[in-house]
Amino acid sequence: MTEPQEDSADLGRKKRRRLNLPFDLGKAMFVLPNLFTLSSVFCGIYAIIQVSNIPTPEDLSRACLAVFFAAFFDMADGRVARLTKTQSEFGVQLDSLADAVSFGVAPAIIVYKWGLTPLGLAGLVIAFIYVGCGLIRLARFNVLAAREDSPSDFFLGVPIPLAAGMLMSVVMFHQHTIAAPAVKIFNVAFLTVAMSLLMVSNVRYRNFKNVKSSPGTLALLGTLLLAFVGLALVMHASFSFLVYFSGYIIMGLLEQIIRFKRKLFAGPEALKTEDDNSEPDDQPVAS
């Protein structure tokens, strides 16, 4: 009877030791933002599967919606990393790989299935151009950010999530428009190539990270939010996204034109202060 009692006592001690093992909260918190990043990848894969065959309008809408959800997770992972103080180089690289899938490959396949298939090989090349420019954009972002000591106020070129959002809002709005016109193939091709070139361009786009929370700023944001919701209720949510993305892209182009005119009339010295405050790209948030 002694041996069974000793065995049970040993088992009890082992169980207590297992229960008393310290829980590494740091490692658990490190995993959290990366789960958001991988959720973005899941959304991208889901979008690709939705249009893998001959997509119906419902399939296209679900695929576009999945890309928008991917954008939500992409925004959330950086904020979660900052809140939990788990920024890391690993997170930066994982985030770029996730963006390549969710905002590069997935939108290219969706647009190809939606309006580029009649072009045959040319349509495939256009989809490839979008993915290639997106990868270049991500690589340039990481390289330039590694050289920067502090974040700047601008992106260099259209960020790939915004380029994807622009394309997806067009596709989604087309699916929900009453008596939607036939897809204009060359318009789709032009828009896709335009987004591709803007991603790798030197056009600077504001990131609004240093905007102060003044009463005027809050009032403006509230007005824009009400306008966004109003458009969504009157028209469709996809139309609100279309207005948002196209407005942001046009604003960057207009600012670039104004900046170019200032340089012509004022000379480079007059804009030295502005150029010093406008580095090529902003520093990414590790996730």
C-alpha positions in Angstrom: 0.0 0.0 0.0 3.0 2.3 0.4 4.0 2.4 -3.2 0.6 3.4 -4.6 0.4 6.2 -2.0 3.9 7.4 -3.0 3.0 7.3 -6.7 -0.2 9.3 -6.0 1.8 11.8 -4.0 4.4 12.2 -6.8 1.5 12.8 -9.3 0.1 15.4 -7.0 3.4 17.2 -6.7 3.8 17.1 -10.5 0.4 18.6 -11.1 1.0 21.3 -8.6 4.3 22.1 -10.4 2.5 22.3 -13.7 -0.1 24.6 -12.3 2.6 26.8 -10.7 4.4 27.3 -14.0 4.6 31.1 -14.7 2.5 32.3 -17.6 4.6 34.3 -20.0 2.2 37.2 -20.6 4.8 38.9 -22.8 4.8 36.1 -25.4 1.0 36.0 -25.3 0.8 39.7 -26.0 3.3 39.4 -28.8 1.0 36.9 -30.5 -2.1 39.1 -30.3 -1.3 41.8 -33.0 0.0 39.0 -35.3 -3.3 37.3 -35.0 -4.9 40.5 -36.5 -2.4 40.4 -39.3 -3.1 36.8 -40.1 -6.8 37.5 -40.0 -6.1 40.0 -42.8 -4.5 37.1 -44.8 -7.5 34.9 -44.1 -9.8 37.6 -45.6 -7.6 37.9 -48.7 -7.7 34.1 -49.3 -11.4 34.1 -48.7 -11.8 36.8 -51.4 -9.7 34.8 -53.9 -11.8 31.7 -53.3 -15.0 33.6 -53.8 -14.1 34.5 -57.4 -12.1 31.4 -58.3 -14.7 30.1 -60.6 -17.1 32.2 -62.7 -18.2 34.8 -60.1 -21.7 36.0 -59.7 -22.5 39.5 -58.5 -22.9 38.2 -55.0 -19.5 36.5 -55.2 -17.9 39.7 -56.3 -19.6 41.7 -53.5 -18.5 39.2 -50.9 -15.0 39.2 -52.2 -14.8 43.0 -52.1 -16.3 43.0 -48.6 -13.6 40.6 -47.5 -10.9 42.9 -48.7 -12.5 45.7 -46.7 -12.4 43.5 -43.6 -8.8 42.8 -44.4 -8.2 46.5 -44.3 -9.8 46.7 -40.9 -7.5 44.0 -39.5 -4.5 45.7 -41.2 -5.3 49.0 -39.3 -6.0 47.2 -36.1 -2.8 45.2 -35.9 -0.6 48.3 -35.6 -2.8 49.9 -33.0 -2.9 46.7 -31.0 0.9 46.5 -31.2 1.3 50.1 -29.9 -1.2 49.5 -27.1 0.5 46.3 -26.0 4.0 47.6 -26.7 4.8 44.6 -28.8 6.2 46.3 -31.9 8.9 44.2 -33.6 10.8 43.8 -36.9 9.1 40.4 -37.2 5.7 42.1 -37.1 6.8 44.6 -39.8 7.8 41.9 -42.2 4.7 39.8 -41.5 2.5 42.8 -42.1 4.1 43.4 -45.5 3.6 39.8 -46.5 0.0 40.0 -45.4 -0.5 43.2 -47.4 0.9 41.5 -50.5 -1.8 38.8 -50.3 -4.8 40.8 -49.1 -4.2 44.1 -51.1 -2.1 42.8 -53.9 -3.0 39.4 -55.1 -6.6 39.3 -54.0 -7.7 42.6 -55.6 -5.8 41.8 -58.8 -7.7 38.5 -59.2 -11.0 40.1 -58.3 -10.6 42.8 -60.9 -9.3 40.3 -63.5 -12.4 38.1 -63.0 -14.7 41.1 -63.0 -13.6 43.1 -66.1 -10.2 42.0 -67.5 -10.9 38.4 -68.7 -12.1 39.5 -72.1 -8.7 41.0 -72.8 -7.1 37.6 -72.5 -3.3 37.7 -72.0 -3.4 41.5 -71.9 -5.8 41.4 -68.9 -3.5 38.9 -67.1 -0.6 41.3 -67.7 -2.5 44.2 -66.3 -3.4 42.2 -63.2 0.3 41.3 -62.9 1.4 44.9 -63.2 -0.9 45.8 -60.3 0.6 43.0 -58.1 4.2 43.9 -59.2 3.7 47.6 -58.4 2.2 46.7 -55.1 5.2 44.5 -54.1 7.5 47.3 -55.2 5.5 49.8 -53.1 5.8 47.5 -50.0 9.5 46.9 -50.5 10.2 50.6 -50.9 8.1 51.4 -47.9 10.2 49.1 -45.7 13.5 50.2 -47.1 12.8 54.0 -46.7 11.2 53.5 -43.3 14.4 51.7 -42.0 16.4 54.8 -43.0 14.1 57.3 -41.2 14.8 58.4 -37.6 11.3 59.8 -37.1 7.9 59.4 -38.9 7.1 62.0 -41.6 3.7 63.5 -42.5 3.5 61.9 -45.9 3.3 58.6 -47.7 5.3 58.3 -50.9 2.9 57.0 -53.5 -0.6 55.6 -52.8 -0.5 53.0 -50.0 -1.4 49.6 -51.3 -4.5 49.2 -49.0 -5.9 52.5 -50.4 -5.2 51.4 -54.0 -7.0 48.1 -53.3 -9.9 50.0 -51.6 -10.3 52.2 -54.7 -10.6 49.2 -57.0 -12.9 47.2 -54.6 -15.2 50.2 -54.1 -15.6 50.5 -57.9 -16.3 46.8 -58.3 -18.7 46.7 -55.4 -20.6 49.8 -56.4 -21.1 48.4 -59.9 -22.7 45.3 -58.4 -25.2 47.3 -56.4 -26.1 49.9 -59.0 -29.6 49.6 -60.3 -29.5 48.6 -64.0 -25.7 48.7 -63.8 -24.1 49.3 -67.2 -21.9 46.8 -68.9 -18.4 46.8 -67.7 -16.2 49.0 -69.8 -13.2 46.8 -70.3 -10.8 49.6 -71.2 -12.0 51.8 -68.3 -11.2 48.9 -65.9 -7.8 48.4 -67.5 -7.0 52.1 -67.3 -8.1 52.4 -63.6 -6.0 49.3 -62.7 -2.9 50.6 -64.4 -3.4 54.1 -62.9 -3.6 52.7 -59.4 -0.5 50.6 -60.1 1.5 53.6 -61.3 0.3 55.8 -58.4 1.6 53.2 -55.9 5.2 53.5 -57.2 5.0 57.2 -58.0 6.6 60.0 -56.1 3.3 61.7 -55.4 3.1 62.4 -51.7 -0.1 61.6 -49.7 -0.8 62.9 -46.3 -1.0 60.3 -43.5 -2.8 62.6 -41.0 -0.9 61.0 -38.1 0.2 64.3 -36.7 -3.2 66.0 -36.8 -4.0 67.7 -33.5 -7.3 67.1 -31.8 -8.5 70.7 -31.9 -12.2 71.6 -31.9 -12.1 72.5 -35.6 -10.5 69.2 -36.5 -13.1 67.3 -34.5 -15.9 69.3 -36.1 -14.5 68.5 -39.6 -14.2 64.8 -38.8 -17.7 64.8 -37.5 -19.0 66.5 -40.7 -17.1 64.0 -42.9 -18.5 61.1 -40.9 -22.0 62.3 -41.2 -21.6 62.9 -44.9 -20.2 59.3 -45.2 -23.1 57.8 -43.4 -25.6 60.0 -45.3 -24.2 58.8 -48.7 -24.3 55.2 -47.4 -28.0 55.5 -46.5 -29.1 57.4 -49.6 -27.0 55.5 -52.1 -25.0 52.5 -51.0 -22.1 51.9 -48.6 -19.9 51.2 -51.6 -20.6 54.6 -53.0 -19.4 56.2 -49.8 -16.1 54.2 -50.0 -15.8 55.2 -53.6 -16.1 58.9 -52.7 -13.6 58.5 -49.9 -10.9 56.7 -51.8 -11.2 58.8 -55.0 -11.3 62.0 -52.9 -8.1 61.0 -51.1 -6.3 60.1 -54.3 -7.4 63.3 -56.1 -6.4 65.4 -53.1 -2.9 64.0 -53.2 -2.6 64.7 -56.9 -3.9 68.3 -56.5 -1.4 68.9 -53.7 1.4 67.6 -55.8 0.4 70.0 -58.7 0.3 72.9 -56.2 3.7 71.9 -54.8 5.1 71.8 -58.3 3.8 75.2 -59.1 5.3 76.7 -55.9 8.7 75.3 -56.8 8.4 76.9 -60.3 7.6 80.3 -59.0 9.3 80.4 -55.6 12.4 78.3 -56.3 13.7 75.3 -54.3 15.1 77.4 -51.4 11.7 78.7 -50.6 10.4 75.2 -50.0 13.4 73.9 -48.1 11.5 73.9 -44.8 8.6 72.0 -46.4 10.8 69.4 -48.0 12.7 68.8 -44.8 9.4 68.1 -43.1 8.2 65.8 -45.9 10.3 62.8 -46.0 9.6 60.2 -48.7 7.6 57.8 -46.6 6.4 57.4 -43.0 7.7 54.8 -40.6 5.5 51.7 -40.4 4.1 50.5 -37.2 5.4 47.1 -36.3 2.6 44.5 -35.8 
